[in-house]
């Protein structure tokens, strides 16, 4: 499955080296439009993604993402939450998982966020 803007994914944060639920905000197949191309010289053949993380509202460019639904159980299992994540981050992580689950179940972020106004029609009065 190709990952595109709006898809919910797991993205690895470099600062704490854990995967966190997020939404793809932008996708780039070229490093020319990134502000820090030197960081991505080794990834020229891969797509890079701007990820907006749930709960933390942080965003960053990365190539290290996983499909959310495929890895949801292993990322959110009891042993990872209790031993793989710092206790201070535990509640935010769980809230981010719940928010991602909600987004997927309600298809909030899987479709375009743009809405088109429907033209309203009024019955024409006959004269």
C-alpha positions in Angstrom: 0.0 0.0 0.0 1.3 3.4 -1.0 1.3 5.9 1.8 0.0 9.4 0.9 -1.1 12.6 2.5 -3.8 12.0 5.1 -2.8 8.5 6.0 -2.2 7.6 9.7 1.2 6.1 10.3 3.8 5.3 13.0 6.8 7.7 12.6 10.1 7.3 14.4 11.2 10.4 16.3 14.9 10.9 16.2 15.0 12.7 19.6 13.7 9.7 21.6 14.0 7.0 19.0 10.4 5.7 19.4 7.6 5.4 16.9 4.6 7.7 17.6 1.2 7.8 15.8 0.9 10.6 13.3 -0.7 11.8 10.1 1.2 12.4 6.8 0.8 16.1 6.1 3.1 16.3 3.0 5.0 13.9 0.8 8.1 14.6 -1.2 9.7 12.3 -3.8 12.6 14.7 -4.1 15.0 16.2 -1.5 15.2 19.4 -3.5 12.2 20.9 -1.8 13.3 20.2 1.7 15.0 22.8 3.8 17.7 20.5 5.0 18.7 18.4 2.0 22.0 17.4 3.5 20.2 15.3 6.1 18.5 13.2 3.3 21.4 12.7 0.9 21.3 8.9 1.6 17.6 8.7 0.9 17.3 10.2 -2.5 15.3 7.3 -3.9 12.9 7.2 -1.0 9.9 9.4 -0.4 10.1 11.7 2.6 7.1 12.6 4.6 6.2 15.5 6.8 4.5 13.9 9.8 2.2 15.7 12.3 2.2 13.7 15.5 -0.9 13.2 17.5 -1.1 14.8 21.0 2.3 16.5 20.8 1.4 18.6 17.7 5.0 18.3 16.6 5.9 17.9 12.9 9.1 16.7 11.2 10.4 15.2 7.9 11.3 11.6 7.9 11.6 8.5 5.8 11.1 6.1 8.7 7.4 5.4 8.9 5.2 2.3 9.2 1.6 1.6 8.3 -0.5 2.3 11.4 -2.9 -0.6 11.2 -0.3 -3.2 10.4 1.8 -2.4 13.5 -0.8 -1.1 15.9 -1.0 -4.2 18.1 2.8 -4.6 18.4 3.4 -0.8 19.1 0.6 -0.5 21.6 0.9 -3.8 23.4 1.2 -4.0 27.2 4.9 -4.8 27.4 6.0 -2.0 25.1 3.9 0.6 26.9 5.3 -0.6 30.3 8.9 -1.2 29.4 9.7 0.4 26.0 8.5 3.9 26.8 9.5 6.4 29.5 6.8 6.5 32.2 6.5 10.3 31.8 5.5 9.8 28.2 3.1 6.9 28.8 -0.2 8.7 29.0 0.6 11.0 26.1 1.5 7.9 24.0 -1.7 6.2 25.0 -3.7 9.3 24.1 -2.0 9.5 20.8 -2.9 5.9 20.0 -6.5 6.5 21.0 -6.6 9.7 18.8 -5.1 7.7 15.9 -7.7 4.9 16.4 -10.5 7.4 16.5 -9.2 9.2 13.3 -9.1 5.9 11.4 -12.4 4.6 12.6 -14.1 7.9 11.7 -12.1 8.5 8.6 -11.3 12.0 9.7 -7.8 12.1 8.4 -7.9 9.5 5.6 -9.8 11.8 3.2 -9.2 15.3 2.0 -10.1 17.8 4.8 -11.6 20.1 2.2 -15.3 20.3 2.0 -17.2 21.7 -0.9 -20.3 23.7 -0.4 -23.3 22.3 -2.1 -25.3 24.9 -4.0 -28.6 25.4 -2.4 -31.5 25.4 -4.7 -34.8 27.1 -3.9 -38.0 26.2 -5.6 -38.7 28.6 -8.3 -42.0 30.4 -8.0 -44.2 30.2 -11.1 -45.7 33.4 -12.2 
